[in-house]
Amino acid sequence: MSQWISEGKLVEYDVLKKVVMNLRASRRFNHALQICNWINSWKLFYISRGDVAIQLDLVSKAHGLEAAEKPSFVQEMEDKGISGDAFTYAIRLNAYASVTDIKETEKHLMKMEED
């Protein structure tokens, strides 16, 4: 994609989002995450809370729950003004449930109640 841009061709954000969604649906989480990381690295597009929540989901599916819970990723979310909201909580709950981590799921539910 970097070469595509360097050749002067356009990259449309909506098209990239559809590609990410299609890759996610095909369970190609690493590829979808690579595109998300590329989008973030170029800083050409506005990244919404939903985009970050999807990236969180991809990180947990591609690299495990521990990677999604790393302080660096959580700090990155906060730096972008994204804290705990219903959408990001739902994605995190889904990640915990997918690995059947009951303790973390309960802990997360308690944090949601506090917020």
N, CA, C and O atoms as a GROMACS GRO file, in nm:
protein
  460
    1MET      N    1   0.082  -0.119   0.000
    1MET     CA    2   0.000   0.000   0.000
    1MET      C    3   0.086   0.125   0.000
    1MET      O    4   0.053   0.226  -0.062
    2SER      N    5   0.198   0.117   0.070
    2SER     CA    6   0.288   0.233   0.071
    2SER      C    7   0.339   0.261  -0.069
    2SER      O    8   0.350   0.377  -0.110
    3GLN      N    9   0.370   0.157  -0.143
    3GLN     CA   10   0.414   0.174  -0.281
    3GLN      C   11   0.302   0.234  -0.366
    3GLN      O   12   0.326   0.320  -0.451
    4TRP      N   13   0.182   0.189  -0.342
    4TRP     CA   14   0.065   0.239  -0.415
    4TRP      C   15   0.055   0.391  -0.397
    4TRP      O   16   0.035   0.464  -0.494
    5ILE      N   17   0.070   0.437  -0.275
    5ILE     CA   18   0.062   0.582  -0.246
    5ILE      C   19   0.181   0.654  -0.306
    5ILE      O   20   0.166   0.762  -0.363
    6SER      N   21   0.301   0.595  -0.295
    6SER     CA   22   0.420   0.661  -0.349
    6SER      C   23   0.412   0.676  -0.501
    6SER      O   24   0.479   0.762  -0.559
    7GLU      N   25   0.331   0.592  -0.565
    7GLU     CA   26   0.310   0.605  -0.709
    7GLU      C   27   0.204   0.709  -0.742
    7GLU      O   28   0.172   0.730  -0.859
    8GLY      N   29   0.150   0.775  -0.639
    8GLY     CA   30   0.053   0.881  -0.660
    8GLY      C   31  -0.091   0.834  -0.670
    8GLY      O   32  -0.179   0.911  -0.706
    9LYS      N   33  -0.115   0.711  -0.638
    9LYS     CA   34  -0.251   0.657  -0.645
    9LYS      C   35  -0.323   0.683  -0.512
    9LYS      O   36  -0.260   0.694  -0.407
   10LEU      N   37  -0.454   0.692  -0.520
   10LEU     CA   38  -0.533   0.720  -0.402
   10LEU      C   39  -0.569   0.593  -0.327
   10LEU      O   40  -0.589   0.486  -0.385
   11VAL      N   41  -0.577   0.609  -0.194
   11VAL     CA   42  -0.624   0.501  -0.108
   11VAL      C   43  -0.744   0.557  -0.034
   11VAL      O   44  -0.732   0.654   0.040
   12GLU      N   45  -0.858   0.494  -0.053
   12GLU     CA   46  -0.980   0.542   0.011
   12GLU      C   47  -1.004   0.469   0.141
   12GLU      O   48  -0.998   0.346   0.148
   13TYR      N   49  -1.031   0.547   0.244
   13TYR     CA   50  -1.049   0.492   0.378
   13TYR      C   51  -1.166   0.394   0.383
   13TYR      O   52  -1.156   0.288   0.444
   14ASP      N   53  -1.276   0.429   0.319
   14ASP     CA   54  -1.392   0.340   0.320
   14ASP      C   55  -1.361   0.204   0.256
   14ASP      O   56  -1.410   0.101   0.301
   15VAL      N   57  -1.280   0.206   0.152
   15VAL     CA   58  -1.241   0.080   0.087
   15VAL      C   59  -1.155  -0.002   0.181
   15VAL      O   60  -1.172  -0.124   0.191
   16LEU      N   61  -1.062   0.063   0.250
   16LEU     CA   62  -0.977  -0.008   0.344
   16LEU      C   63  -1.059  -0.069   0.458
   16LEU      O   64  -1.033  -0.181   0.500
   17LYS      N   65  -1.158   0.006   0.506
   17LYS     CA   66  -1.243  -0.047   0.613
   17LYS      C   67  -1.320  -0.171   0.567
   17LYS      O   68  -1.336  -0.267   0.642
   18LYS      N   69  -1.367  -0.168   0.442
   18LYS     CA   70  -1.438  -0.284   0.389
   18LYS      C   71  -1.344  -0.404   0.376
   18LYS      O   72  -1.383  -0.518   0.403
   19VAL      N   73  -1.222  -0.378   0.335
   19VAL     CA   74  -1.124  -0.486   0.323
   19VAL      C   75  -1.098  -0.547   0.461
   19VAL      O   76  -1.091  -0.669   0.475
   20VAL      N   77  -1.083  -0.461   0.562
   20VAL     CA   78  -1.061  -0.510   0.698
   20VAL      C   79  -1.180  -0.596   0.743
   20VAL      O   80  -1.162  -0.703   0.801
   21MET      N   81  -1.300  -0.548   0.717
   21MET     CA   82  -1.420  -0.623   0.757
   21MET      C   83  -1.428  -0.758   0.685
   21MET      O   84  -1.464  -0.858   0.746
   22ASN      N   85  -1.395  -0.759   0.556
   22ASN     CA   86  -1.397  -0.885   0.481
   22ASN      C   87  -1.291  -0.982   0.532
   22ASN      O   88  -1.316  -1.102   0.543
   23LEU      N   89  -1.173  -0.930   0.563
   23LEU     CA   90  -1.068  -1.016   0.617
   23LEU      C   91  -1.107  -1.071   0.754
   23LEU      O   92  -1.081  -1.187   0.785
   24ARG      N   93  -1.170  -0.986   0.835
   24ARG     CA   94  -1.219  -1.031   0.966
   24ARG      C   95  -1.323  -1.142   0.951
   24ARG      O   96  -1.319  -1.242   1.022
   25ALA      N   97  -1.414  -1.123   0.858
   25ALA     CA   98  -1.518  -1.224   0.835
   25ALA      C   99  -1.459  -1.355   0.785
   25ALA      O  100  -1.513  -1.462   0.810
   26SER      N  101  -1.347  -1.345   0.715
   26SER     CA  102  -1.278  -1.464   0.664
   26SER      C  103  -1.180  -1.522   0.766
   26SER      O  104  -1.108  -1.617   0.738
   27ARG      N  105  -1.179  -1.463   0.885
   27ARG     CA  106  -1.093  -1.507   0.995
   27ARG      C  107  -0.945  -1.491   0.961
   27ARG      O  108  -0.861  -1.566   1.010
   28ARG      N  109  -0.914  -1.393   0.879
   28ARG     CA  110  -0.776  -1.362   0.844
   28ARG      C  111  -0.735  -1.240   0.927
   28ARG      O  112  -0.713  -1.131   0.876
   29PHE      N  113  -0.725  -1.264   1.057
   29PHE     CA  114  -0.706  -1.157   1.154
   29PHE      C  115  -0.571  -1.087   1.139
   29PHE      O  116  -0.564  -0.965   1.152
   30ASN      N  117  -0.465  -1.162   1.112
   30ASN     CA  118  -0.333  -1.100   1.096
   30ASN      C  119  -0.331  -1.002   0.980
   30ASN      O  120  -0.275  -0.893   0.990
   31HIS      N  121  -0.392  -1.041   0.868
   31HIS     CA  122  -0.394  -0.953   0.751
   31HIS      C  123  -0.476  -0.827   0.779
   31HIS      O  124  -0.437  -0.716   0.742
   32ALA      N  125  -0.590  -0.846   0.843
   32ALA     CA  126  -0.674  -0.730   0.877
   32ALA      C  127  -0.601  -0.637   0.972
   32ALA      O  128  -0.609  -0.515   0.959
   33LEU      N  129  -0.529  -0.694   1.068
   33LEU     CA  130  -0.453  -0.614   1.163
   33LEU      C  131  -0.340  -0.539   1.095
   33LEU      O  132  -0.312  -0.425   1.131
   34GLN      N  133  -0.277  -0.600   0.998
   34GLN     CA  134  -0.171  -0.532   0.922
   34GLN      C  135  -0.226  -0.408   0.853
   34GLN      O  136  -0.160  -0.304   0.852
   35ILE      N  137  -0.344  -0.418   0.796
   35ILE     CA  138  -0.404  -0.302   0.730
   35ILE      C  139  -0.437  -0.195   0.832
   35ILE      O  140  -0.412  -0.077   0.808
   36CYS      N  141  -0.492  -0.234   0.946
   36CYS     CA  142  -0.522  -0.137   1.053
   36CYS      C  143  -0.395  -0.066   1.099
   36CYS      O  144  -0.394   0.055   1.116
   37ASN      N  145  -0.289  -0.142   1.118
   37ASN     CA  146  -0.162  -0.083   1.161
   37ASN      C  147  -0.108   0.013   1.055
   37ASN      O  148  -0.052   0.118   1.088
   38TRP      N  149  -0.124  -0.024   0.931
   38TRP     CA  150  -0.078   0.064   0.822
   38TRP      C  151  -0.158   0.194   0.823
   38TRP      O  152  -0.101   0.302   0.809
   39ILE      N  153  -0.289   0.183   0.839
   39ILE     CA  154  -0.374   0.302   0.844
   39ILE      C  155  -0.328   0.393   0.957
   39ILE      O  156  -0.316   0.514   0.939
   40ASN      N  157  -0.302   0.335   1.074
   40ASN     CA  158  -0.259   0.414   1.189
   40ASN      C  159  -0.122   0.477   1.168
   40ASN      O  160  -0.098   0.589   1.211
   41SER      N  161  -0.032   0.405   1.101
   41SER     CA  162   0.104   0.456   1.083
   41SER      C  163   0.108   0.577   0.989
   41SER      O  164   0.194   0.664   1.005
   42TRP      N  165   0.019   0.583   0.893
   42TRP     CA  166   0.020   0.694   0.798
   42TRP      C  167  -0.048   0.819   0.851
   42TRP      O  168  -0.020   0.929   0.804
   43LYS      N  169  -0.135   0.804   0.948
   43LYS     CA  170  -0.205   0.917   1.009
   43LYS      C  171  -0.274   1.007   0.906
   43LYS      O  172  -0.280   1.129   0.921
   44LEU      N  173  -0.326   0.944   0.802
   44LEU     CA  174  -0.397   1.017   0.697
   44LEU      C  175  -0.547   1.025   0.723
   44LEU      O  176  -0.616   1.109   0.667
   45PHE      N  177  -0.596   0.937   0.809
   45PHE     CA  178  -0.738   0.923   0.828
   45PHE      C  179  -0.775   0.945   0.974
   45PHE      O  180  -0.695   0.922   1.064
   46TYR      N  181  -0.897   0.989   0.996
   46TYR     CA  182  -0.951   1.000   1.131
   46TYR      C  183  -0.984   0.859   1.180
   46TYR      O  184  -1.056   0.785   1.114
   47ILE      N  185  -0.931   0.824   1.295
   47ILE     CA  186  -0.955   0.692   1.353
   47ILE      C  187  -1.062   0.707   1.460
   47ILE      O  188  -1.042   0.777   1.559
   48SER      N  189  -1.174   0.640   1.440
   48SER     CA  190  -1.286   0.651   1.534
   48SER      C  191  -1.271   0.552   1.649
   48SER      O  192  -1.183   0.466   1.648
   49ARG      N  193  -1.359   0.565   1.748
   49ARG     CA  194  -1.362   0.470   1.859
   49ARG      C  195  -1.390   0.329   1.807
   49ARG      O  196  -1.331   0.232   1.854
   50GLY      N  197  -1.480   0.320   1.713
   50GLY     CA  198  -1.512   0.190   1.656
   50GLY      C  199  -1.393   0.126   1.587
   50GLY      O  200  -1.373   0.005   1.596
   51ASP      N  201  -1.313   0.209   1.518
   51ASP     CA  202  -1.194   0.158   1.450
   51ASP      C  203  -1.094   0.101   1.551
   51ASP      O  204  -1.035  -0.005   1.529
   52VAL      N  205  -1.076   0.173   1.661
   52VAL     CA  206  -0.983   0.127   1.764
   52VAL      C  207  -1.036   0.000   1.831
   52VAL      O  208  -0.960  -0.091   1.863
   53ALA      N  209  -1.167  -0.005   1.852
   53ALA     CA  210  -1.227  -0.124   1.912
   53ALA      C  211  -1.209  -0.245   1.821
   53ALA      O  212  -1.182  -0.356   1.868
   54ILE      N  213  -1.224  -0.224   1.692
   54ILE     CA  214  -1.203  -0.333   1.596
   54ILE      C  215  -1.057  -0.376   1.598
   54ILE      O  216  -1.026  -0.495   1.592
   55GLN      N  217  -0.967  -0.279   1.605
   55GLN     CA  218  -0.826  -0.312   1.612
   55GLN      C  219  -0.795  -0.390   1.740
   55GLN      O  220  -0.717  -0.485   1.738
   56LEU      N  221  -0.856  -0.351   1.850
   56LEU     CA  222  -0.840  -0.425   1.976
   56LEU      C  223  -0.886  -0.569   1.960
   56LEU      O  224  -0.819  -0.662   2.006
   57ASP      N  225  -0.999  -0.587   1.895
   57ASP     CA  226  -1.050  -0.722   1.870
   57ASP      C  227  -0.952  -0.801   1.784
   57ASP      O  228  -0.926  -0.918   1.811
   58LEU      N  229  -0.899  -0.738   1.681
   58LEU     CA  230  -0.804  -0.806   1.593
   58LEU      C  231  -0.676  -0.844   1.666
   58LEU      O  232  -0.622  -0.952   1.646
   59VAL      N  233  -0.627  -0.753   1.752
   59VAL     CA  234  -0.506  -0.783   1.830
   59VAL      C  235  -0.530  -0.904   1.918
   59VAL      O  236  -0.446  -0.993   1.926
   60SER      N  237  -0.646  -0.907   1.984
   60SER     CA  238  -0.674  -1.020   2.074
   60SER      C  239  -0.688  -1.151   1.996
   60SER      O  240  -0.648  -1.256   2.046
   61LYS      N  241  -0.743  -1.145   1.877
   61LYS     CA  242  -0.760  -1.268   1.798
   61LYS      C  243  -0.632  -1.312   1.729
   61LYS      O  244  -0.607  -1.431   1.713
   62ALA      N  245  -0.550  -1.214   1.689
   62ALA     CA  246  -0.427  -1.248   1.617
   62ALA      C  247  -0.311  -1.281   1.711
   62ALA      O  248  -0.229  -1.369   1.682
   63HIS      N  249  -0.304  -1.212   1.826
   63HIS     CA  250  -0.188  -1.225   1.914
   63HIS      C  251  -0.222  -1.265   2.056
   63HIS      O  252  -0.134  -1.280   2.141
   64GLY      N  253  -0.350  -1.282   2.084
   64GLY     CA  254  -0.391  -1.323   2.217
   64GLY      C  255  -0.437  -1.206   2.302
   64GLY      O  256  -0.407  -1.090   2.275
   65LEU      N  257  -0.510  -1.240   2.403
   65LEU     CA  258  -0.569  -1.140   2.492
   65LEU      C  259  -0.463  -1.057   2.563
   65LEU      O  260  -0.482  -0.938   2.586
   66GLU      N  261  -0.351  -1.120   2.598
   66GLU     CA  262  -0.245  -1.049   2.668
   66GLU      C  263  -0.193  -0.931   2.587
   66GLU      O  264  -0.166  -0.824   2.642
   67ALA      N  265  -0.180  -0.949   2.457
   67ALA     CA  266  -0.132  -0.842   2.370
   67ALA      C  267  -0.230  -0.726   2.366
   67ALA      O  268  -0.190  -0.610   2.361
   68ALA      N  269  -0.359  -0.756   2.368
   68ALA     CA  270  -0.462  -0.652   2.365
   68ALA      C  271  -0.467  -0.575   2.496
   68ALA      O  272  -0.512  -0.461   2.499
   69GLU      N  273  -0.422  -0.638   2.603
   69GLU     CA  274  -0.426  -0.574   2.734
   69GLU      C  275  -0.296  -0.505   2.770
   69GLU      O  276  -0.284  -0.450   2.879
   70LYS      N  277  -0.198  -0.506   2.680
   70LYS     CA  278  -0.070  -0.441   2.708
   70LYS      C  279  -0.092  -0.294   2.736
   70LYS      O  280  -0.175  -0.229   2.671
   71PRO      N  281  -0.019  -0.240   2.833
   71PRO     CA  282  -0.034  -0.098   2.864
   71PRO      C  283  -0.010  -0.007   2.744
   71PRO      O  284  -0.074   0.098   2.734
   72SER      N  285   0.079  -0.044   2.653
   72SER     CA  286   0.107   0.042   2.537
   72SER      C  287  -0.017   0.057   2.449
   72SER      O  288  -0.044   0.166   2.398
   73PHE      N  289  -0.092  -0.052   2.429
   73PHE     CA  290  -0.212  -0.044   2.346
   73PHE      C  291  -0.321   0.036   2.415
   73PHE      O  292  -0.387   0.119   2.353
   74VAL      N  293  -0.338   0.011   2.545
   74VAL     CA  294  -0.439   0.086   2.622
   74VAL      C  295  -0.402   0.234   2.624
   74VAL      O  296  -0.490   0.320   2.612
   75GLN      N  297  -0.273   0.265   2.640
   75GLN     CA  298  -0.228   0.405   2.641
   75GLN      C  299  -0.252   0.470   2.505
   75GLN      O  300  -0.292   0.587   2.498
   76GLU      N  301  -0.229   0.397   2.400
   76GLU     CA  302  -0.254   0.448   2.264
   76GLU      C  303  -0.401   0.486   2.249
   76GLU      O  304  -0.434   0.589   2.189
   77MET      N  305  -0.490   0.403   2.302
   77MET     CA  306  -0.633   0.433   2.296
   77MET      C  307  -0.662   0.562   2.372
   77MET      O  308  -0.736   0.649   2.323
   78GLU      N  309  -0.606   0.575   2.491
   78GLU     CA  310  -0.630   0.694   2.572
   78GLU      C  311  -0.572   0.819   2.506
   78GLU      O  312  -0.632   0.926   2.513
   79ASP      N  313  -0.455   0.805   2.442
   79ASP     CA  314  -0.394   0.919   2.371
   79ASP      C  315  -0.483   0.969   2.258
   79ASP      O  316  -0.480   1.088   2.225
   80LYS      N  317  -0.561   0.881   2.200
   80LYS     CA  318  -0.653   0.918   2.093
   80LYS      C  319  -0.787   0.963   2.148
   80LYS      O  320  -0.881   0.987   2.073
   81GLY      N  321  -0.796   0.975   2.281
   81GLY     CA  322  -0.920   1.020   2.343
   81GLY      C  323  -1.025   0.912   2.353
   81GLY      O  324  -1.144   0.941   2.364
   82ILE      N  325  -0.981   0.788   2.348
   82ILE     CA  326  -1.075   0.677   2.350
   82ILE      C  327  -1.060   0.605   2.483
   82ILE      O  328  -0.961   0.537   2.508
   83SER      N  329  -1.159   0.621   2.565
   83SER     CA  330  -1.159   0.549   2.692
   83SER      C  331  -1.271   0.448   2.689
   83SER      O  332  -1.325   0.416   2.583
   84GLY      N  333  -1.306   0.398   2.804
   84GLY     CA  334  -1.409   0.295   2.808
   84GLY      C  335  -1.546   0.348   2.770
   84GLY      O  336  -1.603   0.430   2.841
   85ASP      N  337  -1.598   0.301   2.659
   85ASP     CA  338  -1.736   0.330   2.622
   85ASP      C  339  -1.804   0.196   2.591
   85ASP      O  340  -1.739   0.091   2.594
   86ALA      N  341  -1.930   0.200   2.563
   86ALA     CA  342  -2.005   0.075   2.544
   86ALA      C  343  -1.945  -0.011   2.433
   86ALA      O  344  -1.938  -0.133   2.446
   87PHE      N  345  -1.903   0.052   2.325
   87PHE     CA  346  -1.851  -0.025   2.211
   87PHE      C  347  -1.719  -0.092   2.246
   87PHE      O  348  -1.702  -0.212   2.219
   88THR      N  349  -1.625  -0.017   2.304
   88THR     CA  350  -1.496  -0.077   2.338
   88THR      C  351  -1.511  -0.182   2.447
   88THR      O  352  -1.440  -0.282   2.447
   89TYR      N  353  -1.603  -0.158   2.541
   89TYR     CA  354  -1.627  -0.259   2.643
   89TYR      C  355  -1.684  -0.387   2.581
   89TYR      O  356  -1.645  -0.497   2.620
   90ALA      N  357  -1.773  -0.373   2.487
   90ALA     CA  358  -1.833  -0.491   2.423
   90ALA      C  359  -1.727  -0.573   2.350
   90ALA      O  360  -1.728  -0.696   2.357
   91ILE      N  361  -1.637  -0.506   2.281
   91ILE     CA  362  -1.530  -0.576   2.210
   91ILE      C  363  -1.441  -0.649   2.309
   91ILE      O  364  -1.404  -0.764   2.287
   92ARG      N  365  -1.407  -0.582   2.419
   92ARG     CA  366  -1.321  -0.646   2.519
   92ARG      C  367  -1.391  -0.765   2.584
   92ARG      O  368  -1.330  -0.869   2.606
   93LEU      N  369  -1.519  -0.750   2.613
   93LEU     CA  370  -1.593  -0.862   2.671
   93LEU      C  371  -1.595  -0.981   2.576
   93LEU      O  372  -1.581  -1.095   2.618
   94ASN      N  373  -1.613  -0.952   2.449
   94ASN     CA  374  -1.612  -1.058   2.349
   94ASN      C  375  -1.476  -1.128   2.346
   94ASN      O  376  -1.469  -1.250   2.333
   95ALA      N  377  -1.369  -1.051   2.358
   95ALA     CA  378  -1.235  -1.110   2.359
   95ALA      C  379  -1.217  -1.201   2.480
   95ALA      O  380  -1.164  -1.311   2.468
   96TYR      N  381  -1.262  -1.155   2.597
   96TYR     CA  382  -1.250  -1.238   2.718
   96TYR      C  383  -1.334  -1.365   2.704
   96TYR      O  384  -1.289  -1.475   2.738
   97ALA      N  385  -1.455  -1.349   2.653
   97ALA     CA  386  -1.544  -1.464   2.641
   97ALA      C  387  -1.490  -1.566   2.541
   97ALA      O  388  -1.509  -1.687   2.558
   98SER      N  389  -1.424  -1.518   2.437
   98SER     CA  390  -1.374  -1.610   2.335
   98SER      C  391  -1.263  -1.700   2.388
   98SER      O  392  -1.241  -1.809   2.336
   99VAL      N  393  -1.193  -1.655   2.490
   99VAL     CA  394  -1.089  -1.739   2.550
   99VAL      C  395  -1.137  -1.797   2.682
   99VAL      O  396  -1.059  -1.856   2.757
  100THR      N  397  -1.263  -1.781   2.710
  100THR     CA  398  -1.329  -1.830   2.832
  100THR      C  399  -1.252  -1.794   2.959
  100THR      O  400  -1.229  -1.878   3.045
  101ASP      N  401  -1.214  -1.668   2.967
  101ASP     CA  402  -1.144  -1.617   3.085
  101ASP      C  403  -1.248  -1.556   3.178
  101ASP      O  404  -1.277  -1.436   3.171
  102ILE      N  405  -1.304  -1.638   3.264
  102ILE     CA  406  -1.413  -1.596   3.352
  102ILE      C  407  -1.369  -1.486   3.447
  102ILE      O  408  -1.441  -1.388   3.466
  103LYS      N  409  -1.252  -1.500   3.506
  103LYS     CA  410  -1.205  -1.400   3.602
  103LYS      C  411  -1.189  -1.264   3.537
  103LYS      O  412  -1.233  -1.163   3.592
  104GLU      N  413  -1.127  -1.261   3.419
  104GLU     CA  414  -1.110  -1.133   3.350
  104GLU      C  415  -1.243  -1.077   3.304
  104GLU      O  416  -1.264  -0.956   3.308
  105THR      N  417  -1.334  -1.162   3.262
  105THR     CA  418  -1.466  -1.116   3.221
  105THR      C  419  -1.537  -1.052   3.338
  105THR      O  420  -1.595  -0.944   3.324
  106GLU      N  421  -1.534  -1.116   3.454
  106GLU     CA  422  -1.598  -1.060   3.573
  106GLU      C  423  -1.532  -0.928   3.614
  106GLU      O  424  -1.601  -0.832   3.649
  107LYS      N  425  -1.399  -0.924   3.609
  107LYS     CA  426  -1.326  -0.801   3.643
  107LYS      C  427  -1.366  -0.688   3.548
  107LYS      O  428  -1.385  -0.574   3.591
  108HIS      N  429  -1.377  -0.720   3.423
  108HIS     CA  430  -1.414  -0.620   3.322
  108HIS      C  431  -1.558  -0.571   3.343
  108HIS      O  432  -1.586  -0.452   3.329
  109LEU      N  433  -1.647  -0.662   3.377
  109LEU     CA  434  -1.785  -0.622   3.405
  109LEU      C  435  -1.792  -0.529   3.525
  109LEU      O  436  -1.870  -0.434   3.526
  110MET      N  437  -1.710  -0.554   3.625
  110MET     CA  438  -1.707  -0.467   3.743
  110MET      C  439  -1.657  -0.328   3.705
  110MET      O  440  -1.709  -0.227   3.753
  111LYS      N  441  -1.555  -0.322   3.619
  111LYS     CA  442  -1.502  -0.192   3.575
  111LYS      C  443  -1.608  -0.116   3.494
  111LYS      O  444  -1.620   0.006   3.506
  112MET      N  445  -1.683  -0.189   3.412
  112MET     CA  446  -1.790  -0.125   3.336
  112MET      C  447  -1.894  -0.064   3.429
  112MET      O  448  -1.943   0.046   3.404
  113GLU      N  449  -1.927  -0.134   3.535
  113GLU     CA  450  -2.025  -0.082   3.631
  113GLU      C  451  -1.974   0.045   3.698
  113GLU      O  452  -2.050   0.138   3.724
  114GLU      N  453  -1.842   0.048   3.727
  114GLU     CA  454  -1.782   0.166   3.791
  114GLU      C  455  -1.787   0.287   3.698
  114GLU      O  456  -1.814   0.399   3.741
  115ASP      N  457  -1.760   0.263   3.569
  115ASP     CA  458  -1.757   0.373   3.472
  115ASP      C  459  -1.898   0.413   3.439
  115ASP      O  460  -1.919   0.505   3.359
   0.00000   0.00000   0.00000
